[in-house]
Amino acid sequence: MDTSLPCGTTSRSYKEDSAIIRTRNRHILFALFALLIIVGPFFLSSHMISLFTIIYIWIIAAHGLNILVGYCGQISLGHSAFMGIGAYTSATLGTNLGLPFWVSIPCAVLVAGFIGILFGLPSVRIKGFYLAMATLAAQFIMAFLFLHWESVTGGYAGMPAPEPELGGFMFDSELSYYYLVLFFAVLATFFAKNLARTKTGRAFVAIRDNDLAAEVMGMNLYAYKLLAFFIASCFAGLGGALWAHYAGHITPEEFTLNGSIWLLGMVIVGGLGRTMGAVFGVFAIKLLEEGTSYLSIELSQIWPTLGANFVSAIGVMGFAAALMLFLIFEPRGIEHSWGLLKKYYRNWPFSY
């Protein structure tokens, strides 16, 4: 019995069996969800629109890290640095060279991807803890360049990034930029979901599960590992470029090791090796961050004696606690729990 379908439902062709949305009820739910994210911003405050815009940007970057870590099994602690590469590349091309947004974005994606290949070269010979140290070195190297290559990055002062424009229309409002980022987030999610269903995606999974067995089967580990780093860095570069144009001004402090740790925590909480895991993880952590931020403001007003350092650390402590609890009680992430819930519904009334 196919447990991915509701009880009593069968696929009648290969096309139906391979479709992502496979039943009438799912089409309806998907249409309602699409309507919600398209129409919903008209009923939200500017702050909430900004929050969801940032969430979509992080989802794009998280998809890349999930492909690298979750699907291919290659650890990375420098993903934030590749976001910075994309951000500075797009900002430089737009500000210094005057290139339009629709030219600077693909350039930023490709530059981040090719630099990702350079730092992915050690993955051919090392893995595990040693690969984590190699990618950590990439984080510190790029952070040093962001700070000290002042002729390009502006150093500590940072640099501006122009507002996107399309056919004379400026994406200069929260609502307009929300839809721009939403478009790229949907595109990134669609690509990540379908990549897992291709020959390349299955090769990534085989390498993750047992790279020696994958090599014996004839897979080129060298090419696939570098391809995973390239794709992951492209996603990060896209997310960083979108953030640069949204913020309007970028500084090196925005692309530090903390960002890489948060991204890794997001894909762990969401569920490694699952496309929706990146989405669930980003939503969970960013909403947790928003909640702890509100809580810290309330606590500082109720108990002023707590101290600014303790209040400002509540968000970090909340993230650490969430990550620890998920690693102990649900190491496969939110997506796994969601999958169990869906399986219960699909098999009803024979859920036992």
C-alpha positions as CSV (number, residue, x, y, z in Angstrom):
1,M,0.0,0.0,0.0
2,D,1.3,3.5,-0.9
3,T,1.2,5.3,2.5
4,S,1.9,8.6,0.8
5,L,-1.7,8.7,-0.4
6,P,-4.9,8.8,1.7
7,C,-6.5,5.4,2.3
8,G,-8.4,4.2,-0.7
9,T,-6.6,6.5,-3.2
10,T,-4.4,5.0,-5.9
11,S,-2.3,6.3,-8.8
12,R,-3.4,5.2,-12.2
13,S,-0.3,6.4,-14.2
14,Y,3.3,7.1,-13.8
15,K,2.6,10.8,-14.3
16,E,0.1,10.8,-11.3
17,D,2.5,8.7,-9.2
18,S,5.4,11.2,-9.8
19,A,3.4,14.4,-9.2
20,I,4.2,16.5,-6.2
21,I,0.5,17.4,-5.6
22,R,-1.3,14.2,-6.1
23,T,-4.9,14.5,-4.9
24,R,-7.8,16.9,-5.4
25,N,-7.8,17.9,-1.7
26,R,-4.1,18.7,-1.8
27,H,-4.7,20.9,-4.9
28,I,-7.4,22.8,-2.9
29,L,-5.2,23.2,0.1
30,F,-2.3,24.4,-2.0
31,A,-4.5,26.9,-3.8
32,L,-5.7,28.2,-0.4
33,F,-2.2,28.5,0.9
34,A,-1.0,30.3,-2.2
35,L,-4.0,32.7,-1.9
36,L,-3.0,33.3,1.8
37,I,0.6,34.2,1.1
38,I,-0.4,36.4,-1.8
39,V,-3.4,38.2,-0.3
40,G,-2.3,38.0,3.4
41,P,0.2,40.9,3.3
42,F,-2.6,43.4,2.6
43,F,-4.0,42.7,6.1
44,L,-0.6,42.7,7.9
45,S,1.3,45.5,9.5
46,S,4.6,46.8,7.9
47,H,6.5,45.0,10.7
48,M,4.9,41.6,9.9
49,I,5.5,42.1,6.2
50,S,9.2,42.8,6.9
51,L,9.4,39.7,9.1
52,F,8.0,37.4,6.4
53,T,10.3,39.0,3.8
54,I,13.3,38.2,5.9
55,I,12.0,34.7,6.5
56,Y,11.7,34.1,2.8
57,I,15.3,35.3,2.3
58,W,16.5,32.9,5.0
59,I,14.5,30.1,3.4
60,I,16.4,30.5,0.2
61,A,19.8,30.3,2.0
62,A,18.6,27.4,4.1
63,H,17.6,25.4,1.0
64,G,21.2,25.6,-0.2
65,L,22.6,24.4,3.1
66,N,20.0,21.6,3.3
67,I,21.1,20.3,-0.1
68,L,24.7,20.3,1.0
69,V,24.3,19.0,4.5
70,G,21.0,17.2,4.5
71,Y,21.1,15.5,1.0
72,C,24.9,15.2,0.3
73,G,26.1,14.9,3.9
74,Q,28.9,17.5,3.6
75,I,29.1,19.7,6.7
76,S,29.5,23.4,6.3
77,L,30.1,26.2,8.9
78,G,30.6,29.0,6.4
79,H,27.3,29.4,4.7
80,S,26.8,32.9,6.0
81,A,30.1,33.9,4.2
82,F,28.6,32.9,0.9
83,M,25.6,35.0,1.6
84,G,28.0,37.8,2.1
85,I,29.7,37.1,-1.2
86,G,26.4,37.3,-3.0
87,A,25.4,40.5,-1.1
88,Y,28.7,42.3,-1.8
89,T,28.8,41.2,-5.5
90,S,25.3,42.4,-6.2
91,A,25.8,45.6,-4.3
92,T,29.1,46.3,-6.0
93,L,27.8,45.7,-9.5
94,G,24.7,47.8,-8.8
95,T,26.4,50.7,-7.0
96,N,29.8,51.0,-8.6
97,L,29.1,49.7,-12.1
98,G,25.5,50.8,-12.4
99,L,24.2,47.3,-13.6
100,P,20.5,46.7,-13.1
101,F,19.2,44.4,-10.4
102,W,18.3,41.7,-12.9
103,V,21.9,41.5,-14.1
104,S,23.6,41.8,-10.8
105,I,21.5,39.0,-9.2
106,P,22.6,36.2,-11.6
107,C,26.2,37.5,-11.4
108,A,26.1,37.3,-7.6
109,V,24.7,33.8,-7.7
110,L,27.4,32.6,-10.0
111,V,30.3,34.3,-8.2
112,A,29.1,32.8,-4.9
113,G,28.8,29.4,-6.6
114,F,32.3,29.3,-8.1
115,I,33.9,30.5,-4.8
116,G,31.9,27.8,-3.1
117,I,33.6,25.3,-5.4
118,L,37.0,26.6,-4.3
119,F,36.2,26.1,-0.6
120,G,34.6,22.8,-1.4
121,L,37.8,21.3,-2.8
122,P,38.8,19.8,0.6
123,S,35.6,17.8,0.6
124,V,37.2,15.4,-1.9
125,R,39.8,14.3,0.6
126,I,38.3,15.0,4.0
127,K,35.0,14.8,5.7
128,G,33.3,15.1,9.1
129,F,35.0,17.3,11.7
130,Y,37.9,18.1,9.3
131,L,35.6,19.3,6.6
132,A,33.8,21.5,9.2
133,M,37.1,23.1,10.1
134,A,37.8,23.7,6.4
135,T,34.5,25.5,5.9
136,L,35.0,27.4,9.1
137,A,38.2,28.7,7.6
138,A,36.3,29.9,4.6
139,Q,34.0,31.8,7.0
140,F,36.9,33.6,8.6
141,I,38.7,34.2,5.4
142,M,35.7,35.9,3.8
143,A,35.0,37.8,7.0
144,F,38.5,39.2,6.8
145,L,38.1,40.2,3.2
146,F,34.7,41.9,3.9
147,L,36.4,44.0,6.6
148,H,39.7,44.9,5.0
149,W,39.1,45.0,1.2
150,E,37.9,48.5,1.7
151,S,38.2,49.5,-2.0
152,V,35.5,47.0,-2.8
153,T,33.5,46.3,0.3
154,G,33.8,49.7,2.1
155,G,35.3,48.0,5.2
156,Y,33.7,48.6,8.5
157,A,31.4,51.3,7.0
158,G,29.9,48.9,4.5
159,M,28.4,49.9,1.2
160,P,25.0,50.8,-0.2
161,A,22.9,48.6,-2.4
162,P,20.5,50.2,-4.9
163,E,16.7,49.4,-4.9
164,P,15.6,46.9,-7.6
165,E,13.8,48.2,-10.7
166,L,11.9,46.4,-13.4
167,G,10.5,48.3,-16.4
168,G,10.5,51.6,-14.5
169,F,8.8,50.1,-11.4
170,M,10.8,50.5,-8.2
171,F,10.6,47.9,-5.5
172,D,10.9,50.5,-2.9
173,S,8.2,49.5,-0.5
174,E,7.8,46.7,2.0
175,L,4.9,45.2,0.1
176,S,6.5,45.3,-3.3
177,Y,9.8,43.8,-2.1
178,Y,7.8,41.1,-0.2
179,Y,6.4,39.8,-3.5
180,L,9.8,40.0,-5.2
181,V,11.4,37.9,-2.5
182,L,8.4,35.6,-2.4
183,F,8.9,34.9,-6.2
184,F,12.5,33.9,-5.6
185,A,11.6,31.8,-2.5
186,V,9.0,29.9,-4.4
187,L,11.4,29.4,-7.3
188,A,14.2,28.2,-4.9
189,T,11.8,25.8,-3.1
190,F,10.6,24.4,-6.5
191,F,14.2,23.8,-7.6
192,A,15.2,22.2,-4.3
193,K,12.2,19.9,-4.3
194,N,12.7,18.7,-7.8
195,L,16.5,18.4,-7.5
196,A,15.9,15.7,-4.8
197,R,13.9,13.7,-7.4
198,T,16.6,13.8,-10.1
199,K,19.6,11.6,-10.8
200,T,21.8,14.2,-9.1
201,G,19.7,14.3,-6.0
202,R,19.7,10.6,-5.7
203,A,23.5,10.6,-6.1
204,F,23.8,13.2,-3.3
205,V,21.8,10.9,-1.0
206,A,23.9,7.9,-2.0
207,I,27.1,9.8,-1.1
208,R,25.6,10.9,2.2
209,D,24.6,7.4,3.2
210,N,27.8,5.7,2.1
211,D,30.3,7.4,-0.1
212,L,32.4,4.3,-0.5
213,A,29.5,2.3,-1.8
214,A,28.5,5.2,-4.1
215,E,32.0,5.3,-5.6
216,V,32.0,1.5,-6.1
217,M,28.7,1.9,-8.0
218,G,30.5,4.3,-10.4
219,M,29.6,7.7,-9.0
220,N,32.1,10.5,-9.4
221,L,32.4,11.6,-5.8
222,Y,34.7,14.5,-6.8
223,A,32.2,16.0,-9.3
224,Y,29.1,15.4,-7.1
225,K,30.6,16.9,-4.0
226,L,31.8,20.0,-5.8
227,L,28.4,20.3,-7.5
228,A,26.7,20.2,-4.1
229,F,29.0,23.0,-2.8
230,F,28.3,25.0,-6.0
231,I,24.5,24.6,-5.7
232,A,24.5,25.4,-2.0
233,S,26.6,28.5,-2.5
234,C,24.4,29.7,-5.4
235,F,21.4,29.5,-3.0
236,A,23.3,31.4,-0.4
237,G,24.5,34.0,-2.9
238,L,20.9,34.6,-4.0
239,G,19.7,35.0,-0.4
240,G,22.6,37.4,0.4
241,A,21.9,39.5,-2.7
242,L,18.2,39.8,-2.0
243,W,19.1,40.8,1.6
244,A,21.5,43.5,0.4
245,H,19.0,45.2,-1.8
246,Y,16.3,44.9,0.9
247,A,18.5,46.4,3.6
248,G,19.9,49.1,1.3
249,H,23.2,49.0,3.1
250,I,25.3,46.1,4.1
251,T,28.2,45.7,6.6
252,P,30.5,42.8,7.4
253,E,28.8,42.3,10.8
254,E,25.8,40.8,8.9
255,F,27.7,37.8,7.6
256,T,29.5,36.3,10.6
257,L,29.9,32.9,12.0
258,N,26.7,33.4,14.1
259,G,24.7,33.5,10.8
260,S,26.2,30.2,9.7
261,I,25.4,28.6,13.1
262,W,21.8,29.8,13.0
263,L,21.3,28.5,9.4
264,L,22.7,25.1,10.4
265,G,20.4,25.1,13.4
266,M,17.4,26.0,11.2
267,V,17.9,23.0,8.9
268,I,18.4,20.7,11.9
269,V,15.3,21.8,13.6
270,G,13.3,21.7,10.4
271,G,14.6,18.3,9.3
272,L,17.8,17.5,7.4
273,G,17.4,16.0,4.0
274,R,13.8,17.2,3.5
275,T,12.9,20.2,1.3
276,M,10.1,21.3,3.6
277,G,12.4,20.9,6.5
278,A,14.3,24.1,5.5
279,V,11.0,26.0,5.3
280,F,9.7,24.7,8.7
281,G,13.1,25.3,10.4
282,V,13.4,28.9,9.2
283,F,9.8,29.7,10.2
284,A,10.2,28.0,13.6
285,I,13.5,29.7,14.5
286,K,12.6,33.2,13.2
287,L,9.2,33.2,14.9
288,L,11.0,32.0,18.1
289,E,13.4,34.8,17.7
290,E,10.6,37.3,17.2
291,G,8.8,35.9,20.3
292,T,11.9,36.1,22.5
293,S,12.6,39.6,21.3
294,Y,9.1,40.7,22.4
295,L,9.6,38.8,25.7
296,S,12.9,40.5,26.4
297,I,11.3,43.9,26.0
298,E,8.5,43.0,28.4
299,L,11.0,41.5,30.9
300,S,13.2,44.6,30.8
301,Q,10.1,46.7,31.6
302,I,8.9,44.5,34.4
303,W,12.3,43.7,36.0
304,P,14.8,46.5,35.1
305,T,17.4,45.0,37.4
306,L,17.9,42.0,35.1
307,G,20.5,43.8,33.1
308,A,20.8,44.6,29.4
309,N,23.2,41.7,28.8
310,F,20.9,39.1,30.2
311,V,17.8,40.5,28.4
312,S,19.7,40.7,25.0
313,A,20.8,37.1,25.4
314,I,17.3,35.6,25.8
315,G,17.0,35.1,22.0
316,V,20.3,33.2,21.8
317,M,19.3,31.1,24.8
318,G,16.0,30.3,23.2
319,F,17.7,29.2,20.0
320,A,20.1,27.0,22.0
321,A,17.4,25.5,24.0
322,A,15.2,24.7,21.0
323,L,18.2,23.1,19.2
324,M,19.1,21.0,22.2
325,L,15.5,19.8,22.7
326,F,15.1,18.9,19.1
327,L,18.4,17.0,19.0
328,I,17.3,15.0,22.1
329,F,13.5,14.4,21.4
330,E,13.1,14.9,17.7
331,P,16.4,14.6,15.9
332,R,14.7,14.2,12.5
333,G,13.1,17.6,12.9
334,I,9.7,19.2,12.5
335,E,9.2,17.8,9.0
336,H,9.3,14.2,10.4
337,S,6.6,15.0,13.0
338,W,4.6,16.6,10.2
339,G,5.1,13.5,8.1
340,L,3.8,11.2,10.9
341,L,0.7,13.4,11.3
342,K,0.0,13.2,7.5
343,K,0.6,9.5,7.5
344,Y,-1.9,9.1,10.3
345,Y,-4.5,11.0,8.3
346,R,-3.7,9.1,5.1
347,N,-4.2,5.7,6.7
348,W,-7.4,6.6,8.6
349,P,-9.5,4.7,9.5
350,F,-6.8,2.1,9.6
351,S,-4.2,4.3,11.3
352,Y,-3.1,1.5,13.7
